[in-house]
Amino acid sequence: MKHIIYHENNLKYPYLPQEDYYAHSKDNGVYIVADGVTHDAEDFSKYPIPSESYEVARIVCKTVAENLNGKSYSTDSLKDAYKLANEKVLEFNLSSDLYKNRKINGFTVGAVTTSAVWIKGYKLIYGVLDDCFVSVFNKDLEMSPKLEKYVEKSAEYLDKNFDWNDIETRRHWREDIRNHLIKVGDREYGYGVIDGRDGFEKFLQLGEINLEKEDLVCVYSDGFINLINNKNFIKEIKNQEFTNDTCEYISKMSVELKQEKEKTCYFIKID
């Protein structure tokens, strides 16, 4: 098993703070990515640098990667590691002015989405809080697992019914929809993040996948979504030897396909 990590800050607004973090334990087969949730700001120059979202992403990645060491190989162990990370995020948030002022700042608190894989031989366990994701491509470029996109579905509900420019809309999104299931007519909405509160577990997608030789595993933040969904891109990555040329190829394709958001991805080849 070999891997390469690619991270790139925002190409359009390079002065924005980094909010992604990543960590791995190759000996244990653990790879994790976290994407800090962007805070409100009056203009781009007023985003906090360094970002508290970055710090929360760091806490989550480090906690999960370290906690799985020596634990039984199961989705329950991965879930428990995320619960511990959530407790540590709560400790961090309780010391934060953002958290203390959450009732007047649109419920802005340190929070992350995240995805992780735990690989043992030809078995893979995954845990996903979108909009970070895990994708596994076999020799025919077929992708698994099929994951729910809770953030996307909830955003559709929000866009149809609320004005995102209204701070009360943003508060409703973060306080009432985040980590909650709400019912509107015959449909349910909600999405999960790790922000120190209970409730993210109902949106944590856990599962197991059987791997084969030459499978490509991708663990990534949302800036990589369109690249991962490009079959020509994935085909080329599968043929790469994971050298500096691979990073140069990813950088070139990010520009060509106008994928300007901050992005992080572990590419892992099964041999």
C-alpha positions as protocol buffer text, in pm:
chain_id: "A"
residue {
  index: 1
  type: MET
  ca { x: 0 y: 0 z: 0 }
}
residue {
  index: 2
  type: LYS
  ca { x: 136 y: 339 z: -98 }
}
residue {
  index: 3
  type: HIS
  ca { x: -11 y: 686 z: -70 }
}
residue {
  index: 4
  type: ILE
  ca { x: 33 y: 1047 z: -166 }
}
residue {
  index: 5
  type: ILE
  ca { x: -123 y: 1349 z: 2 }
}
residue {
  index: 6
  type: TYR
  ca { x: -221 y: 1660 z: -192 }
}
residue {
  index: 7
  type: HIS
  ca { x: -321 y: 1982 z: -19 }
}
residue {
  index: 8
  type: GLU
  ca { x: -376 y: 2321 z: -179 }
}
residue {
  index: 9
  type: ASN
  ca { x: -509 y: 2641 z: -29 }
}
residue {
  index: 10
  type: ASN
  ca { x: -774 y: 2851 z: -204 }
}
residue {
  index: 11
  type: LEU
  ca { x: -645 y: 2945 z: -552 }
}
residue {
  index: 12
  type: LYS
  ca { x: -885 y: 3235 z: -606 }
}
residue {
  index: 13
  type: TYR
  ca { x: -844 y: 3388 z: -261 }
}
residue {
  index: 14
  type: PRO
  ca { x: -495 y: 3275 z: -148 }
}
residue {
  index: 15
  type: TYR
  ca { x: -510 y: 3507 z: 155 }
}
residue {
  index: 16
  type: LEU
  ca { x: -795 y: 3307 z: 311 }
}
residue {
  index: 17
  type: PRO
  ca { x: -687 y: 3105 z: 615 }
}
residue {
  index: 18
  type: GLN
  ca { x: -622 y: 2734 z: 579 }
}
residue {
  index: 19
  type: GLU
  ca { x: -910 y: 2532 z: 724 }
}
residue {
  index: 20
  type: ASP
  ca { x: -826 y: 2178 z: 611 }
}
residue {
  index: 21
  type: TYR
  ca { x: -609 y: 1945 z: 814 }
}
residue {
  index: 22
  type: TYR
  ca { x: -500 y: 1586 z: 755 }
}
residue {
  index: 23
  type: ALA
  ca { x: -318 y: 1310 z: 941 }
}
residue {
  index: 24
  type: HIS
  ca { x: -231 y: 947 z: 893 }
}
residue {
  index: 25
  type: SER
  ca { x: -73 y: 654 z: 1068 }
}
residue {
  index: 26
  type: LYS
  ca { x: 65 y: 435 z: 792 }
}
residue {
  index: 27
  type: ASP
  ca { x: 157 y: 154 z: 1031 }
}
residue {
  index: 28
  type: ASN
  ca { x: -207 y: 138 z: 1147 }
}
residue {
  index: 29
  type: GLY
  ca { x: -358 y: 207 z: 804 }
}
residue {
  index: 30
  type: VAL
  ca { x: -546 y: 517 z: 924 }
}
residue {
  index: 31
  type: TYR
  ca { x: -595 y: 820 z: 698 }
}
residue {
  index: 32
  type: ILE
  ca { x: -813 y: 1115 z: 797 }
}
residue {
  index: 33
  type: VAL
  ca { x: -909 y: 1454 z: 651 }
}
residue {
  index: 34
  type: ALA
  ca { x: -1104 y: 1732 z: 821 }
}
residue {
  index: 35
  type: ASP
  ca { x: -1240 y: 2055 z: 675 }
}
residue {
  index: 36
  type: GLY
  ca { x: -1303 y: 2339 z: 918 }
}
residue {
  index: 37
  type: VAL
  ca { x: -1632 y: 2523 z: 873 }
}
residue {
  index: 38
  type: THR
  ca { x: -1577 y: 2880 z: 754 }
}
residue {
  index: 39
  type: HIS
  ca { x: -1670 y: 3159 z: 994 }
}
residue {
  index: 40
  type: ASP
  ca { x: -1873 y: 3466 z: 909 }
}
residue {
  index: 41
  type: ALA
  ca { x: -1679 y: 3775 z: 808 }
}
residue {
  index: 42
  type: GLU
  ca { x: -1769 y: 4124 z: 687 }
}
residue {
  index: 43
  type: ASP
  ca { x: -1504 y: 4090 z: 417 }
}
residue {
  index: 44
  type: PHE
  ca { x: -1230 y: 3843 z: 332 }
}
residue {
  index: 45
  type: SER
  ca { x: -963 y: 4042 z: 518 }
}
residue {
  index: 46
  type: LYS
  ca { x: -1148 y: 3989 z: 845 }
}
residue {
  index: 47
  type: TYR
  ca { x: -1139 y: 3612 z: 855 }
}
residue {
  index: 48
  type: PRO
  ca { x: -936 y: 3509 z: 1160 }
}
residue {
  index: 49
  type: ILE
  ca { x: -581 y: 3402 z: 1078 }
}
residue {
  index: 50
  type: PRO
  ca { x: -494 y: 3147 z: 1200 }
}
residue {
  index: 51
  type: SER
  ca { x: -846 y: 3012 z: 1178 }
}
residue {
  index: 52
  type: GLU
  ca { x: -1007 y: 2844 z: 1477 }
}
residue {
  index: 53
  type: SER
  ca { x: -1165 y: 2610 z: 1224 }
}
residue {
  index: 54
  type: TYR
  ca { x: -815 y: 2493 z: 1133 }
}
residue {
  index: 55
  type: GLU
  ca { x: -739 y: 2427 z: 1499 }
}
residue {
  index: 56
  type: VAL
  ca { x: -1057 y: 2223 z: 1541 }
}
residue {
  index: 57
  type: ALA
  ca { x: -969 y: 2027 z: 1224 }
}
residue {
  index: 58
  type: ARG
  ca { x: -626 y: 1957 z: 1372 }
}
residue {
  index: 59
  type: ILE
  ca { x: -780 y: 1836 z: 1700 }
}
residue {
  index: 60
  type: VAL
  ca { x: -1013 y: 1596 z: 1517 }
}
residue {
  index: 61
  type: CYS
  ca { x: -747 y: 1448 z: 1288 }
}
residue {
  index: 62
  type: LYS
  ca { x: -487 y: 1400 z: 1559 }
}
residue {
  index: 63
  type: THR
  ca { x: -735 y: 1255 z: 1807 }
}
residue {
  index: 64
  type: VAL
  ca { x: -884 y: 999 z: 1568 }
}
residue {
  index: 65
  type: ALA
  ca { x: -549 y: 890 z: 1421 }
}
residue {
  index: 66
  type: GLU
  ca { x: -395 y: 842 z: 1766 }
}
residue {
  index: 67
  type: ASN
  ca { x: -699 y: 690 z: 1936 }
}
residue {
  index: 68
  type: LEU
  ca { x: -735 y: 400 z: 1690 }
}
residue {
  index: 69
  type: ASN
  ca { x: -388 y: 270 z: 1779 }
}
residue {
  index: 70
  type: GLY
  ca { x: -435 y: -69 z: 1940 }
}
residue {
  index: 71
  type: LYS
  ca { x: -815 y: -64 z: 1921 }
}
residue {
  index: 72
  type: SER
  ca { x: -1027 y: -347 z: 1786 }
}
residue {
  index: 73
  type: TYR
  ca { x: -1077 y: -318 z: 1411 }
}
residue {
  index: 74
  type: SER
  ca { x: -1442 y: -217 z: 1384 }
}
residue {
  index: 75
  type: THR
  ca { x: -1676 y: 65 z: 1288 }
}
residue {
  index: 76
  type: ASP
  ca { x: -1761 y: 99 z: 1658 }
}
residue {
  index: 77
  type: SER
  ca { x: -1397 y: 182 z: 1734 }
}
residue {
  index: 78
  type: LEU
  ca { x: -1395 y: 449 z: 1464 }
}
residue {
  index: 79
  type: LYS
  ca { x: -1723 y: 592 z: 1595 }
}
residue {
  index: 80
  type: ASP
  ca { x: -1582 y: 602 z: 1949 }
}
residue {
  index: 81
  type: ALA
  ca { x: -1271 y: 783 z: 1823 }
}
residue {
  index: 82
  type: TYR
  ca { x: -1492 y: 1050 z: 1666 }
}
residue {
  index: 83
  type: LYS
  ca { x: -1689 y: 1082 z: 1990 }
}
residue {
  index: 84
  type: LEU
  ca { x: -1366 y: 1144 z: 2178 }
}
residue {
  index: 85
  type: ALA
  ca { x: -1265 y: 1402 z: 1918 }
}
residue {
  index: 86
  type: ASN
  ca { x: -1601 y: 1573 z: 1968 }
}
residue {
  index: 87
  type: GLU
  ca { x: -1536 y: 1595 z: 2343 }
}
residue {
  index: 88
  type: LYS
  ca { x: -1198 y: 1758 z: 2280 }
}
residue {
  index: 89
  type: VAL
  ca { x: -1355 y: 2005 z: 2037 }
}
residue {
  index: 90
  type: LEU
  ca { x: -1606 y: 2099 z: 2308 }
}
residue {
  index: 91
  type: GLU
  ca { x: -1318 y: 2168 z: 2547 }
}
residue {
  index: 92
  type: PHE
  ca { x: -1158 y: 2391 z: 2286 }
}
residue {
  index: 93
  type: ASN
  ca { x: -1481 y: 2573 z: 2204 }
}
residue {
  index: 94
  type: LEU
  ca { x: -1560 y: 2642 z: 2569 }
}
residue {
  index: 95
  type: SER
  ca { x: -1241 y: 2847 z: 2585 }
}
residue {
  index: 96
  type: SER
  ca { x: -1321 y: 3037 z: 2263 }
}
residue {
  index: 97
  type: ASP
  ca { x: -1470 y: 3387 z: 2239 }
}
residue {
  index: 98
  type: LEU
  ca { x: -1651 y: 3275 z: 1925 }
}
residue {
  index: 99
  type: TYR
  ca { x: -1835 y: 3010 z: 2123 }
}
residue {
  index: 100
  type: LYS
  ca { x: -1908 y: 3246 z: 2411 }
}
residue {
  index: 101
  type: ASN
  ca { x: -2067 y: 3492 z: 2166 }
}
residue {
  index: 102
  type: ARG
  ca { x: -2248 y: 3229 z: 1957 }
}
residue {
  index: 103
  type: LYS
  ca { x: -2596 y: 3362 z: 2037 }
}
residue {
  index: 104
  type: ILE
  ca { x: -2513 y: 3700 z: 1878 }
}
residue {
  index: 105
  type: ASN
  ca { x: -2272 y: 3599 z: 1601 }
}
residue {
  index: 106
  type: GLY
  ca { x: -2501 y: 3369 z: 1404 }
}
residue {
  index: 107
  type: PHE
  ca { x: -2397 y: 3064 z: 1609 }
}
residue {
  index: 108
  type: THR
  ca { x: -2042 y: 3069 z: 1476 }
}
residue {
  index: 109
  type: VAL
  ca { x: -1841 y: 2801 z: 1659 }
}
residue {
  index: 110
  type: GLY
  ca { x: -1542 y: 2583 z: 1582 }
}
residue {
  index: 111
  type: ALA
  ca { x: -1671 y: 2295 z: 1367 }
}
residue {
  index: 112
  type: VAL
  ca { x: -1556 y: 2047 z: 1104 }
}
residue {
  index: 113
  type: THR
  ca { x: -1672 y: 1795 z: 851 }
}
residue {
  index: 114
  type: THR
  ca { x: -1443 y: 1495 z: 818 }
}
residue {
  index: 115
  type: SER
  ca { x: -1376 y: 1159 z: 656 }
}
residue {
  index: 116
  type: ALA
  ca { x: -1147 y: 872 z: 750 }
}
residue {
  index: 117
  type: VAL
  ca { x: -1045 y: 524 z: 638 }
}
residue {
  index: 118
  type: TRP
  ca { x: -889 y: 242 z: 837 }
}
residue {
  index: 119
  type: ILE
  ca { x: -726 y: -22 z: 617 }
}
residue {
  index: 120
  type: LYS
  ca { x: -618 y: -368 z: 732 }
}
residue {
  index: 121
  type: GLY
  ca { x: -504 y: -600 z: 453 }
}
residue {
  index: 122
  type: TYR
  ca { x: -785 y: -602 z: 200 }
}
residue {
  index: 123
  type: LYS
  ca { x: -1047 y: -463 z: 436 }
}
residue {
  index: 124
  type: LEU
  ca { x: -1141 y: -97 z: 467 }
}
residue {
  index: 125
  type: ILE
  ca { x: -1356 y: 71 z: 731 }
}
residue {
  index: 126
  type: TYR
  ca { x: -1477 y: 424 z: 663 }
}
residue {
  index: 127
  type: GLY
  ca { x: -1642 y: 706 z: 853 }
}
residue {
  index: 128
  type: VAL
  ca { x: -1782 y: 1014 z: 679 }
}
residue {
  index: 129
  type: LEU
  ca { x: -1939 y: 1341 z: 787 }
}
residue {
  index: 130
  type: ASP
  ca { x: -2003 y: 1520 z: 459 }
}
residue {
  index: 131
  type: ASP
  ca { x: -1900 y: 1725 z: 289 }
}
residue {
  index: 132
  type: CYS
  ca { x: -1577 y: 1536 z: 324 }
}
residue {
  index: 133
  type: PHE
  ca { x: -1595 y: 1199 z: 150 }
}
residue {
  index: 134
  type: VAL
  ca { x: -1437 y: 859 z: 82 }
}
residue {
  index: 135
  type: SER
  ca { x: -1432 y: 702 z: -265 }
}
residue {
  index: 136
  type: VAL
  ca { x: -1287 y: 366 z: -369 }
}
residue {
  index: 137
  type: PHE
  ca { x: -1229 y: 294 z: -739 }
}
residue {
  index: 138
  type: ASN
  ca { x: -1183 y: -60 z: -867 }
}
residue {
  index: 139
  type: LYS
  ca { x: -1003 y: -167 z: -1185 }
}
residue {
  index: 140
  type: ASP
  ca { x: -1309 y: -69 z: -1394 }
}
residue {
  index: 141
  type: LEU
  ca { x: -1323 y: 276 z: -1229 }
}
residue {
  index: 142
  type: GLU
  ca { x: -1648 y: 185 z: -1055 }
}
residue {
  index: 143
  type: MET
  ca { x: -1686 y: 389 z: -737 }
}
residue {
  index: 144
  type: SER
  ca { x: -1801 y: 286 z: -390 }
}
residue {
  index: 145
  type: PRO
  ca { x: -1947 y: 343 z: -135 }
}
residue {
  index: 146
  type: LYS
  ca { x: -2269 y: 523 z: -221 }
}
residue {
  index: 147
  type: LEU
  ca { x: -2293 y: 799 z: 38 }
}
residue {
  index: 148
  type: GLU
  ca { x: -2569 y: 1036 z: 141 }
}
residue {
  index: 149
  type: LYS
  ca { x: -2504 y: 1406 z: 77 }
}
residue {
  index: 150
  type: TYR
  ca { x: -2676 y: 1552 z: 380 }
}
residue {
  index: 151
  type: VAL
  ca { x: -2523 y: 1900 z: 343 }
}
residue {
  index: 152
  type: GLU
  ca { x: -2630 y: 1928 z: -21 }
}
residue {
  index: 153
  type: LYS
  ca { x: -2988 y: 1821 z: 50 }
}
residue {
  index: 154
  type: SER
  ca { x: -3020 y: 2057 z: 346 }
}
residue {
  index: 155
  type: ALA
  ca { x: -2871 y: 2345 z: 148 }
}
residue {
  index: 156
  type: GLU
  ca { x: -3139 y: 2295 z: -119 }
}
residue {
  index: 157
  type: TYR
  ca { x: -3404 y: 2334 z: 151 }
}
residue {
  index: 158
  type: LEU
  ca { x: -3231 y: 2644 z: 287 }
}
residue {
  index: 159
  type: ASP
  ca { x: -3187 y: 2808 z: -54 }
}
residue {
  index: 160
  type: LYS
  ca { x: -3555 y: 2761 z: -139 }
}
residue {
  index: 161
  type: ASN
  ca { x: -3690 y: 2899 z: 186 }
}
residue {
  index: 162
  type: PHE
  ca { x: -3443 y: 3144 z: 339 }
}
residue {
  index: 163
  type: ASP
  ca { x: -3212 y: 3436 z: 265 }
}
residue {
  index: 164
  type: TRP
  ca { x: -2855 y: 3330 z: 341 }
}
residue {
  index: 165
  type: ASN
  ca { x: -2753 y: 3697 z: 377 }
}
residue {
  index: 166
  type: ASP
  ca { x: -2973 y: 3721 z: 687 }
}
residue {
  index: 167
  type: ILE
  ca { x: -2776 y: 3639 z: 1001 }
}
residue {
  index: 168
  type: GLU
  ca { x: -3084 y: 3470 z: 1148 }
}
residue {
  index: 169
  type: THR
  ca { x: -3084 y: 3231 z: 852 }
}
residue {
  index: 170
  type: ARG
  ca { x: -2723 y: 3142 z: 921 }
}
residue {
  index: 171
  type: ARG
  ca { x: -2801 y: 3096 z: 1290 }
}
residue {
  index: 172
  type: HIS
  ca { x: -3094 y: 2867 z: 1200 }
}
residue {
  index: 173
  type: TRP
  ca { x: -2867 y: 2664 z: 969 }
}
residue {
  index: 174
  type: ARG
  ca { x: -2593 y: 2621 z: 1228 }
}
residue {
  index: 175
  type: GLU
  ca { x: -2795 y: 2587 z: 1548 }
}
residue {
  index: 176
  type: ASP
  ca { x: -3116 y: 2413 z: 1441 }
}
residue {
  index: 177
  type: ILE
  ca { x: -3032 y: 2218 z: 1124 }
}
residue {
  index: 178
  type: ARG
  ca { x: -2674 y: 2122 z: 1205 }
}
residue {
  index: 179
  type: ASN
  ca { x: -2668 y: 1797 z: 1410 }
}
residue {
  index: 180
  type: HIS
  ca { x: -3049 y: 1783 z: 1406 }
}
residue {
  index: 181
  type: LEU
  ca { x: -3316 y: 1614 z: 1197 }
}
residue {
  index: 182
  type: ILE
  ca { x: -3599 y: 1850 z: 1107 }
}
residue {
  index: 183
  type: LYS
  ca { x: -3913 y: 1750 z: 918 }
}
residue {
  index: 184
  type: VAL
  ca { x: -4070 y: 1974 z: 654 }
}
residue {
  index: 185
  type: GLY
  ca { x: -4375 y: 1811 z: 498 }
}
residue {
  index: 186
  type: ASP
  ca { x: -4277 y: 1455 z: 412 }
}
residue {
  index: 187
  type: ARG
  ca { x: -3903 y: 1526 z: 393 }
}
residue {
  index: 188
  type: GLU
  ca { x: -3631 y: 1532 z: 657 }
}
residue {
  index: 189
  type: TYR
  ca { x: -3332 y: 1764 z: 661 }
}
residue {
  index: 190
  type: GLY
  ca { x: -3020 y: 1793 z: 866 }
}
residue {
  index: 191
  type: TYR
  ca { x: -2647 y: 1735 z: 850 }
}
residue {
  index: 192
  type: GLY
  ca { x: -2369 y: 1658 z: 1095 }
}
residue {
  index: 193
  type: VAL
  ca { x: -2046 y: 1825 z: 1200 }
}
residue {
  index: 194
  type: ILE
  ca { x: -1816 y: 1784 z: 1495 }
}
residue {
  index: 195
  type: ASP
  ca { x: -1862 y: 2102 z: 1699 }
}
residue {
  index: 196
  type: GLY
  ca { x: -1876 y: 1972 z: 2055 }
}
residue {
  index: 197
  type: ARG
  ca { x: -2253 y: 1909 z: 2061 }
}
residue {
  index: 198
  type: ASP
  ca { x: -2438 y: 1581 z: 2057 }
}
residue {
  index: 199
  type: GLY
  ca { x: -2619 y: 1477 z: 1742 }
}
residue {
  index: 200
  type: PHE
  ca { x: -2346 y: 1436 z: 1482 }
}
residue {
  index: 201
  type: GLU
  ca { x: -2357 y: 1057 z: 1525 }
}
residue {
  index: 202
  type: LYS
  ca { x: -2688 y: 1022 z: 1341 }
}
residue {
  index: 203
  type: PHE
  ca { x: -2519 y: 1163 z: 1029 }
}
residue {
  index: 204
  type: LEU
  ca { x: -2189 y: 975 z: 1065 }
}
residue {
  index: 205
  type: GLN
  ca { x: -2184 y: 729 z: 775 }
}
residue {
  index: 206
  type: LEU
  ca { x: -1992 y: 415 z: 871 }
}
residue {
  index: 207
  type: GLY
  ca { x: -1923 y: 105 z: 668 }
}
residue {
  index: 208
  type: GLU
  ca { x: -1685 y: -163 z: 542 }
}
residue {
  index: 209
  type: ILE
  ca { x: -1551 y: -234 z: 194 }
}
residue {
  index: 210
  type: ASN
  ca { x: -1360 y: -535 z: 58 }
}
residue {
  index: 211
  type: LEU
  ca { x: -1057 y: -419 z: -137 }
}
residue {
  index: 212
  type: GLU
  ca { x: -868 y: -573 z: -429 }
}
residue {
  index: 213
  type: LYS
  ca { x: -524 y: -519 z: -575 }
}
residue {
  index: 214
  type: GLU
  ca { x: -494 y: -195 z: -778 }
}
residue {
  index: 215
  type: ASP
  ca { x: -793 y: -31 z: -607 }
}
residue {
  index: 216
  type: LEU
  ca { x: -755 y: 342 z: -554 }
}
residue {
  index: 217
  type: VAL
  ca { x: -882 y: 487 z: -226 }
}
residue {
  index: 218
  type: CYS
  ca { x: -950 y: 861 z: -200 }
}
residue {
  index: 219
  type: VAL
  ca { x: -1011 y: 1043 z: 129 }
}
residue {
  index: 220
  type: TYR
  ca { x: -1090 y: 1407 z: 57 }
}
residue {
  index: 221
  type: SER
  ca { x: -1243 y: 1742 z: 144 }
}
residue {
  index: 222
  type: ASP
  ca { x: -1510 y: 1908 z: -72 }
}
residue {
  index: 223
  type: GLY
  ca { x: -1261 y: 2100 z: -286 }
}
residue {
  index: 224
  type: PHE
  ca { x: -1177 y: 1770 z: -456 }
}
residue {
  index: 225
  type: ILE
  ca { x: -1533 y: 1659 z: -533 }
}
residue {
  index: 226
  type: ASN
  ca { x: -1540 y: 1758 z: -900 }
}
residue {
  index: 227
  type: LEU
  ca { x: -1192 y: 1619 z: -963 }
}
residue {
  index: 228
  type: ILE
  ca { x: -1279 y: 1285 z: -801 }
}
residue {
  index: 229
  type: ASN
  ca { x: -1594 y: 1266 z: -1016 }
}
residue {
  index: 230
  type: ASN
  ca { x: -1385 y: 1314 z: -1333 }
}
residue {
  index: 231
  type: LYS
  ca { x: -1312 y: 964 z: -1468 }
}
residue {
  index: 232
  type: ASN
  ca { x: -1022 y: 1079 z: -1684 }
}
residue {
  index: 233
  type: PHE
  ca { x: -860 y: 1235 z: -1380 }
}
residue {
  index: 234
  type: ILE
  ca { x: -904 y: 918 z: -1171 }
}
residue {
  index: 235
  type: LYS
  ca { x: -777 y: 698 z: -1455 }
}
residue {
  index: 236
  type: GLU
  ca { x: -462 y: 907 z: -1478 }
}
residue {
  index: 237
  type: ILE
  ca { x: -408 y: 903 z: -1101 }
}
residue {
  index: 238
  type: LYS
  ca { x: -439 y: 522 z: -1098 }
}
residue {
  index: 239
  type: ASN
  ca { x: -163 y: 506 z: -1361 }
}
residue {
  index: 240
  type: GLN
  ca { x: 70 y: 739 z: -1171 }
}
residue {
  index: 241
  type: GLU
  ca { x: 367 y: 620 z: -966 }
}
residue {
  index: 242
  type: PHE
  ca { x: 296 y: 875 z: -688 }
}
residue {
  index: 243
  type: THR
  ca { x: 595 y: 1102 z: -742 }
}
residue {
  index: 244
  type: ASN
  ca { x: 631 y: 1480 z: -764 }
}
residue {
  index: 245
  type: ASP
  ca { x: 493 y: 1446 z: -1117 }
}
residue {
  index: 246
  type: THR
  ca { x: 165 y: 1329 z: -963 }
}
residue {
  index: 247
  type: CYS
  ca { x: 135 y: 1647 z: -758 }
}
residue {
  index: 248
  type: GLU
  ca { x: 218 y: 1856 z: -1064 }
}
residue {
  index: 249
  type: TYR
  ca { x: -54 y: 1676 z: -1259 }
}
residue {
  index: 250
  type: ILE
  ca { x: -312 y: 1740 z: -984 }
}
residue {
  index: 251
  type: SER
  ca { x: -211 y: 2106 z: -969 }
}
residue {
  index: 252
  type: LYS
  ca { x: -244 y: 2143 z: -1345 }
}
residue {
  index: 253
  type: MET
  ca { x: -586 y: 1977 z: -1352 }
}
residue {
  index: 254
  type: SER
  ca { x: -708 y: 2194 z: -1064 }
}
residue {
  index: 255
  type: VAL
  ca { x: -634 y: 2500 z: -1276 }
}
residue {
  index: 256
  type: GLU
  ca { x: -771 y: 2355 z: -1601 }
}
residue {
  index: 257
  type: LEU
  ca { x: -1097 y: 2246 z: -1435 }
}
residue {
  index: 258
  type: LYS
  ca { x: -1117 y: 2568 z: -1228 }
}
residue {
  index: 259
  type: GLN
  ca { x: -1124 y: 2384 z: -896 }
}
residue {
  index: 260
  type: GLU
  ca { x: -1023 y: 2684 z: -689 }
}
residue {
  index: 261
  type: LYS
  ca { x: -1148 y: 2590 z: -340 }
}
residue {
  index: 262
  type: GLU
  ca { x: -910 y: 2473 z: -71 }
}
residue {
  index: 263
  type: LYS
  ca { x: -865 y: 2101 z: -123 }
}
residue {
  index: 264
  type: THR
  ca { x: -708 y: 1802 z: 48 }
}
residue {
  index: 265
  type: CYS
  ca { x: -696 y: 1438 z: -60 }
}
residue {
  index: 266
  type: TYR
  ca { x: -515 y: 1119 z: 33 }
}
residue {
  index: 267
  type: PHE
  ca { x: -473 y: 897 z: -272 }
}
residue {
  index: 268
  type: ILE
  ca { x: -397 y: 539 z: -158 }
}
residue {
  index: 269
  type: LYS
  ca { x: -307 y: 250 z: -389 }
}
residue {
  index: 270
  type: ILE
  ca { x: -373 y: -105 z: -279 }
}
residue {
  index: 271
  type: ASP
  ca { x: -101 y: -350 z: -386 }
}
